[in-house]
Amino acid sequence: MEYLSTFEIPGAAKSSKVAVELFQAATTYDMPNLQEKIVSMMLQRKDDWFDVNATLMLFLFIRKMKWAIYIKELRAKIGQVLKS
């Protein structure tokens, strides 16, 4: 709801779990601008920002996605995070 009024995602910036949940909601409700904003933020984060459970949730979720511009980059980031 905060994003809809401010176009900011401070909760997602603080927590990988919140970011993944927000990404899932943005995908479910077809909000491409929010999806892109979250993916961009996640790609810029250091590996230690990611919670293991959130990373696994994200991995399982994007496996279901057929196509999106950023999926390849996001998969690479997830692989990097899981390796570290």
C-alpha positions in Angstrom: 0.0 0.0 0.0 2.9 2.4 0.8 4.2 2.0 -2.7 0.9 3.0 -4.3 0.9 6.3 -2.5 4.6 7.2 -2.3 6.2 5.0 -5.1 8.9 4.1 -2.5 9.8 0.7 -1.1 11.6 1.4 2.2 10.5 -1.9 3.8 11.8 -3.9 0.9 15.1 -2.1 1.1 15.5 -3.2 4.8 14.6 -6.8 4.5 15.1 -9.4 1.7 12.1 -11.3 3.0 9.8 -8.2 2.5 11.4 -7.6 -0.9 10.7 -11.1 -2.1 7.1 -11.0 -0.8 6.6 -7.6 -2.5 8.1 -9.0 -5.7 5.7 -11.9 -5.6 2.7 -9.6 -5.0 3.8 -7.3 -7.8 4.1 -10.2 -10.2 0.7 -11.7 -9.1 -1.1 -8.3 -9.5 0.8 -7.4 -12.7 2.7 -4.4 -11.5 5.7 -4.3 -13.8 7.1 -1.0 -12.5 7.2 -2.3 -9.0 8.7 -5.6 -10.2 11.5 -3.8 -12.0 12.2 -1.5 -9.1 12.5 -4.4 -6.7 14.6 -6.5 -9.0 16.9 -3.5 -9.6 17.3 -3.0 -5.9 18.0 -6.7 -5.3 20.6 -6.8 -8.0 22.5 -4.0 -6.3 22.4 -5.5 -2.8 25.4 -7.4 -1.4 25.1 -11.1 -1.0 24.9 -10.9 2.8 21.8 -8.8 2.6 19.8 -11.8 1.5 18.2 -14.1 4.0 18.6 -17.8 3.0 14.9 -18.5 3.3 13.9 -15.4 1.3 16.5 -16.4 -1.4 15.1 -19.9 -1.6 11.5 -18.5 -1.8 12.7 -16.2 -4.7 14.4 -19.0 -6.5 11.3 -21.2 -6.4 9.0 -18.4 -7.4 11.0 -17.3 -10.5 11.3 -20.9 -11.7 7.5 -20.6 -12.4 7.9 -17.4 -14.4 8.0 -18.0 -18.1 9.8 -14.9 -19.2 10.8 -11.5 -18.0 13.6 -9.2 -19.1 15.3 -9.4 -15.7 14.9 -13.1 -15.0 18.4 -14.1 -16.3 20.1 -11.5 -14.2 18.0 -12.4 -11.1 18.8 -16.1 -11.5 22.5 -15.3 -11.7 22.2 -13.2 -8.5 20.4 -16.0 -6.7 23.0 -18.5 -7.7 25.8 -16.1 -6.5 24.0 -15.6 -3.2 23.4 -19.3 -2.6 27.1 -20.0 -3.3 28.2 -17.5 -0.8 
